[in-house]
Amino acid sequence: MGTEPMAESPYLDRLRELVEPGEQVLTIAPTDVAQGIRPPKPPNAEQPRTSRGGFSPLGLLLNVLSPNVVFAAGDRFVDLVVWGIAGRGAPGSAASRLTHAHWLTLVEPGLRRTLLVVTNRRLLVCRGGQTSLYRRTDPAAEVAGTEIMWSAPRAEIAQARVGWHRLNPKRLTIEFTDHSWLAFTVPIAESGRPLREVASALTG
């Protein structure tokens, strides 16, 4: 799905319904926020109504080996060692708000696809409707459930580029004018073309 042209994306018609009058969808990239240390939550951040909970297995191992390390600290250490830095920014920065909007999606029940969408006016982070790894779901219902989770005017984007990070040659880094930044990736087996198209659309 990551290799399909935007004109063939099943999300295109739904996204055209969601954007503002006169706003044009330029490119769509199924992606995810990169693993690693991310910016902190914004002040007074919204809390989820439901949560799946969870922790990383390596984080659990660290906590077993060292009772003085709490889950959060252990998980962040694992993220740093294994994945590195996935973003930086002060609480409340653009990257901080984007990270938190994405996190709210992850802690809700069900799986949802993350989409980066560039229009002639904004950068959008959207989520598809609920899907599942364990049972067949209706693709049309997933598309119909797509919604905008976060947006920023194009003027707030300072730079966007795709490059190597450790063993991944397809990591998109978006820098904002407040000097915060956040990285996005696709699985190694998927094409990096959609991320390159996002970078091109944001900087073109």
VOZA-660674 format. One line per 2 residues: number of its first residue (from 1); their letters; for each residue x, y, z of C-alpha. Coordinates in Angstrom, 3 decimals, decimal comma. Layout:
<rs>
NUM> A> X Y Z | ...
</rs>
This chain:
<rs>
1> MG> 0,000 0,000 0,000 | 2,924 2,303 0,623
3> TE> 3,894 2,150 -3,082 | 0,604 3,182 -4,664
5> PM> 0,304 6,560 -6,490 | -1,757 9,129 -4,614
7> AE> -4,442 9,053 -7,329 | -5,014 5,383 -6,482
9> SP> -5,039 5,825 -2,710 | -8,339 4,655 -1,197
11> YL> -8,082 7,549 1,272 | -8,062 10,336 -1,327
13> DR> -11,816 10,911 -1,623 | -12,292 10,806 2,162
15> LR> -9,453 13,290 2,702 | -10,960 15,639 0,145
17> EL> -14,103 15,627 2,278 | -12,114 16,455 5,429
19> VE> -10,018 19,384 4,181 | -11,207 22,968 4,004
21> PG> -12,972 24,434 0,944 | -10,381 25,225 -1,705
23> EQ> -7,704 23,113 -0,017 | -6,007 20,616 -2,321
25> VL> -4,533 17,269 -1,266 | -1,036 17,012 -2,783
27> TI> 0,324 13,736 -1,401 | -0,552 10,956 1,060
29> AP> 1,921 8,692 2,880 | 0,981 5,787 5,164
31> TD> 3,688 5,925 7,830 | 4,344 5,911 11,561
33> VA> 6,255 8,050 14,028 | 9,763 6,626 14,316
35> QG> 10,737 4,505 17,308 | 13,063 6,138 19,820
37> IR> 13,110 9,010 22,302 | 10,390 11,501 21,353
39> PP> 9,478 15,017 22,525 | 7,639 15,312 25,872
41> KP> 3,917 15,862 26,267 | 2,494 19,395 25,984
43> PN> 1,510 21,091 29,265 | -1,994 20,087 30,378
45> AE> -2,060 17,389 27,688 | -5,351 15,652 26,939
47> QP> -5,593 12,195 28,488 | -7,147 9,194 26,703
49> RT> -10,541 7,944 27,828 | -9,393 4,357 27,358
51> SR> -5,980 2,748 27,228 | -4,437 -0,446 25,949
53> GG> -1,518 0,033 28,299 | 1,654 -1,899 27,545
55> FS> 5,415 -1,692 27,783 | 8,377 -2,966 25,822
57> PL> 9,765 -6,441 26,631 | 13,266 -5,015 26,937
59> GL> 11,958 -2,388 29,301 | 10,445 -5,132 31,429
61> LL> 13,780 -6,983 31,451 | 15,569 -3,861 32,643
63> NV> 13,070 -3,474 35,447 | 13,535 -7,098 36,498
65> LS> 17,305 -6,724 36,514 | 17,225 -3,360 38,267
67> PN> 14,265 -2,741 40,621 | 15,351 0,896 40,917
69> VV> 14,394 1,534 37,282 | 10,704 2,263 36,781
71> FA> 8,927 1,176 33,602 | 8,952 4,642 31,999
73> AG> 12,639 5,205 32,660 | 13,531 1,687 31,552
75> DR> 11,543 1,998 28,354 | 13,100 5,359 27,502
77> FV> 16,583 3,935 28,067 | 15,793 0,997 25,777
79> DL> 14,434 3,395 23,148 | 17,607 5,455 23,316
81> VV> 19,975 2,487 23,077 | 18,053 0,545 20,414
83> WG> 16,456 3,285 18,314 | 18,173 6,566 19,197
85> IA> 16,492 9,970 19,059 | 13,214 10,172 17,113
87> GR> 12,453 13,807 17,833 | 13,224 16,830 19,941
89> GA> 11,286 19,824 21,165 | 10,125 21,655 24,260
91> PG> 6,789 20,731 25,863 | 4,101 22,409 23,769
93> SA> 6,268 22,697 20,653 | 4,944 21,585 17,278
95> AS> 6,728 18,229 17,546 | 5,472 17,804 21,119
97> RL> 1,847 18,385 20,103 | 2,172 16,114 17,071
99> TH> 3,729 13,331 19,144 | 0,950 13,533 21,718
101> AH> -1,794 13,478 19,065 | -0,232 10,335 17,620
103> WL> 0,083 8,754 21,088 | -3,632 9,298 21,761
105> TL> -4,312 7,177 18,692 | -2,033 4,372 19,869
107> VE> -3,574 4,005 23,325 | -7,150 3,713 22,070
109> PG> -8,592 0,233 21,403 | -8,054 -1,187 17,924
111> LR> -5,397 -0,596 15,289 | -5,403 2,504 13,135
113> RT> -3,212 3,470 10,195 | -1,301 6,754 10,448
115> LL> -1,248 8,987 7,363 | 0,887 12,024 6,614
117> VV> -0,984 14,295 4,231 | 0,356 17,427 2,559
119> TN> -2,056 19,964 1,114 | -1,450 23,329 -0,500
121> RR> -2,107 24,882 2,938 | -1,218 22,436 5,703
123> LL> 0,591 19,359 6,927 | -1,968 16,916 8,316
125> VC> -1,539 13,849 10,485 | -4,568 11,616 10,030
127> RG> -5,642 8,224 11,289 | -7,688 5,639 9,468
129> GQ> -10,661 3,856 10,963 | -10,213 0,846 13,212
131> TS> -8,746 -2,321 11,777 | -7,517 -5,583 13,277
133> LY> -4,741 -8,131 12,892 | -6,973 -10,947 14,141
135> RR> -10,175 -10,613 12,131 | -11,217 -9,397 8,728
137> TD> -12,354 -5,781 8,657 | -14,177 -3,790 5,999
139> PA> -11,657 -1,631 4,049 | -14,423 0,821 3,148
141> AE> -15,304 1,276 6,818 | -11,647 1,864 7,670
143> VA> -11,411 4,587 5,019 | -14,738 6,128 6,088
145> GT> -13,437 6,348 9,672 | -10,422 8,428 8,667
147> EI> -10,086 11,678 10,599 | -7,605 14,506 11,078
149> MW> -5,698 14,242 14,367 | -3,314 17,187 14,016
151> SA> -2,451 19,899 11,533 | 0,021 22,741 11,043
153> PR> 0,164 25,518 8,444 | 2,815 25,032 5,778
155> AE> 4,487 28,211 7,064 | 5,424 26,355 10,282
157> IA> 7,494 23,758 8,382 | 11,174 24,725 8,204
159> QA> 12,579 21,663 6,467 | 11,755 18,078 5,467
161> RV> 14,201 15,450 4,245 | 14,541 11,686 3,864
163> GW> 17,810 9,974 4,731 | 19,614 7,186 6,550
165> HR> 19,239 6,540 10,257 | 21,207 3,551 11,511
167> LN> 19,990 0,685 9,286 | 16,940 2,486 7,890
169> PK> 17,513 4,506 4,688 | 13,900 5,728 4,572
171> RL> 13,465 7,992 7,589 | 11,602 11,259 7,030
173> TI> 12,566 14,101 9,362 | 10,289 17,133 9,585
175> EF> 11,690 20,252 11,240 | 9,435 23,064 12,405
177> TD> 10,103 26,794 12,670 | 10,127 26,538 16,496
179> HS> 13,247 24,311 16,121 | 11,444 21,125 17,170
181> WL> 11,498 18,075 14,913 | 10,041 14,594 14,565
183> AF> 10,914 11,569 12,416 | 8,658 9,150 10,530
185> TV> 9,407 5,755 9,004 | 7,944 2,933 6,946
187> PI> 8,818 -0,768 7,278 | 12,078 -1,764 5,590
189> AE> 10,189 -3,886 3,046 | 8,042 -0,928 1,897
191> SG> 9,022 1,758 -0,573 | 10,301 5,075 0,718
193> RP> 8,766 6,904 -2,241 | 5,693 8,223 -0,337
195> LR> 7,962 9,763 2,325 | 10,158 11,351 -0,349
197> EV> 7,027 12,779 -1,955 | 5,992 14,282 1,394
199> AS> 9,424 15,892 1,777 | 9,282 17,223 -1,776
201> AL> 5,777 18,616 -1,343 | 6,712 20,365 1,916
203> TG> 9,869 21,948 0,548 | 8,794 22,575 -3,040
</rs>
